Amino acid sequence: MKALLVLVLAYVAVVAAFESLIGVVQPAGGATLVLTTFDPDGTAHDRVLARLDTDGKVYVSANHWPRAWYRRALAHPEVQATMDGRKGTYRVVAVAGAEAERVEREHPHSVWFRIVTGFPPRDVVRLDPR
């Protein structure tokens, strides 16, 4: 029983360390964008996210347990995104069902990624140009 508890605690520590590191390092470049979300008072928050292009539309997904950017985007869906050096204004639209499944099929996560992130739910949003 103690050995199992130690293994569970070690796993939780690995997930917490990985998730904390992602928030600090935020890798950029390649297929990423910078999403700017806003608090009710107008304070801007930037987050580097993986850009998911599907059927000519741009999506991003909350793939980690820390997801303040996602909650802000749903609460205040008028956002800015910088892609390929150009900043634009977008409206965040939550997607589900067939649309979310299509994005997941075209942009799956590896088993390794799911393990080190602690199997968080994946919530997808579409960025519609304004």
Long-range contacts (C-beta under 8 A, 24 or more apart in sequence): 11-118, 12-118, 14-116, 15-65, 15-116, 15-117, 15-118, 18-116, 18-117, 19-64, 19-65, 19-66, 19-117, 19-118, 22-64, 22-66, 23-66, 33-58, 33-60, 33-81, 33-82, 33-83, 34-81, 34-82, 35-60, 35-69, 35-73, 35-79, 35-80, 35-81, 35-127, 36-79, 36-80, 36-81, 36-82, 37-69, 37-72, 37-73, 37-76, 37-79, 38-72, 38-76, 38-78, 38-79, 39-72, 39-76, 40-75, 40-76, 44-80, 45-69, 45-72, 50-107, 51-83, 52-103, 52-106, 52-107, 52-124, 54-102, 54-103, 54-106, 54-107, 55-102, 57-126, 57-127, 57-128, 58-83, 58-90, 58-126, 58-127, 59-95, 59-103, 59-107, 59-124, 59-125, 59-126, 59-127, 60-124, 60-125, 60-127, 61-103, 61-107, 61-122, 61-123, 61-124, 61-125, 62-120, 62-121, 62-122, 62-123, 62-125, 63-109, 63-113, 63-117, 63-120, 63-122, 64-117, 64-120, 65-117, 65-118, 65-120, 67-120, 67-123, 70-123, 70-125, 73-125, 74-125, 78-130, 79-127, 81-127, 88-129, 88-130, 89-129, 89-130, 90-127, 90-128, 90-129, 90-130, 91-127, 91-128, 91-130, 92-125, 92-126, 92-127, 92-128, 93-125, 93-126, 93-127, 93-128, 94-123, 94-124, 94-125, 95-124, 95-125, 95-126, 96-124, 99-124, 99-126, 100-124
